[in-house]
Amino acid sequence: MMQLYSGTTCPFSHRCRFVLYEKGMDFQVIDVDMFNKPEDLSVLNPYNRLPVLVERDLILYESNIINEYIDERFPHPQLMPADPVMRARARLMLFNMEVELFSQIEAIESGKEKLVEKARQHVTEQLIQIVPLFKRTKYMLGDELTMLDVAIAPLLWRLDLYGIKIAKQAAPLMKYAERIFSRPAFIEALTPSEKVMRK
């Protein structure tokens, strides 16, 4: 059985939990306190970060790598596009998301005022840029949920927590976020600590 070492408030772990529930398969989530990580975590992942997936003798870390493995191993519902060109585009978009959005989380969580403000500003600008996408489609790549939606969802869930205020012009983005948040798998994947993040 797959075991996911998952941070109870970690947005990257949140992604992997979401995928596991979306696939509706047999797995075990091992909750890890982000401020009191077990010693064996550094044995599983040399970077001592979460999430970590363990299945028999396979150990994976980095949420996008874990999620692609789960998607290939349990292809229904398929979350990465089947077409190689679309799949390459999706991977590029995932990479851009890491660089432009998720790389800012550390600064936001650092509590250092100047860093926090700059990171918030950057994330806000990047999110506003993708708003037009949701005037046309239900999800990022069309009418079906894909890995891109899974990847961005934990950030959208934490906007209040991170003090990111999105202007009225971002209404299509917020409607899109609500569509994801109402999915049963998303709700099931939330930890008690995550449930209280949104007002």
C-alpha positions, 0 to 999 in steps of 0.5 A, a space after each residue: 500500500 502507498 504511504 504518503 508522509 504529508 505535512 498537515 499544513 504543507 501546500 505541496 503535501 496537499 496536492 498529493 493528498 488531493 490526487 490520491 483522493 481523486 483517484 479513489 485508491 487504497 493508501 495511507 496518509 502519515 500526518 507529519 507536524 511541520 515543526 517537529 519532523 520525525 528523524 526518519 524523514 531525512 533518511 527518506 528524503 535527503 532534503 528533509 522536506 515533505 511530501 514523501 511517497 513510499 511504495 514497497 522499495 520506491 521512495 519519491 519526493 517532490 509533489 509533481 513527481 509523486 503526482 505524475 507517478 500516481 497518475 501513471 500507476 492509476 490512470 483513471 481518471 487521467 490527470 495528465 493529458 494523453 497527447 505528448 504535445 499537450 503533456 509537454 505543455 502541461 509540464 512546462 506550465 507546472 514548472 512555471 507555476 513552481 517558479 512564479 507562484 510556489 517559490 514565493 511561499 517560503 518568503 510569505 511564510 518567513 514572516 519577514 515583512 519586506 520579503 512577505 510584501 514582495 512575495 505577496 505582490 508577485 503572486 497577486 500579479 501572476 494570478 491576475 495574469 491567468 484570470 482570462 483563462 477562466 473566462 473561457 474554460 471550466 478548468 485550466 486545460 478545458 472542461 476536465 480537472 487536470 494536474 494543473 488544477 491540482 497543483 494550483 488549488 492548495 495556493 488558492 485555498 491559502 490566499 486568505 492565510 497568506 494575506 493575498 487580496 485579489 481584486 474584483 477583476 479576478 472574479 473568474 479565478 475565484 469562481 474557478 477556485 470554488 469549483 475545485 474546492 467543491 470537489 469531494 476529493 478536495 474536501 476529503 483531502 483537507 486536514 483539520 488544520 487546512 479546513 480552518 485556513 479559509 474564513 
